[in-house]
Amino acid sequence: ITLRTGKSVSGASGIITIQTGDSSGGKGGDINIAVGRSTGDSGGNILLFAGNSTADSSSTGGHITLRSGTSVTRASGSVIVMTADSGEKGSSGRLHIASGC
């Protein structure tokens, strides 16, 4: 499945929103993005890329924001970044956080 907006010559190229509806009587809906398993090769990847800018010097590249939800009466949600446990003959994946790469 490919979701994409069209190309723009003189304005923003569009927006794709994936959103669940509001709930007044229960928990808000979830959005799950998952890659299928492989029995013959490496597992697939999930890549998130913000947009590049080739405009004038006052423009920046796009941002990626991971933000938890707020609560009026309790704690806000957590932001969890982790690698999975390894198999018997390996080590778990590295966690890289870097700036300016």
Secondary structure, 3 states (H helix, E strand, C coil): CCCCCCCCCCCCCCCCCCCCCCCCCCCCCCCCCCCCCCCCCCCCCCCCCCCCCCCCCCCCCCCCCCCCCCCCCCCCCCCCCCCCCCCCCCCCCCCCCCCCC
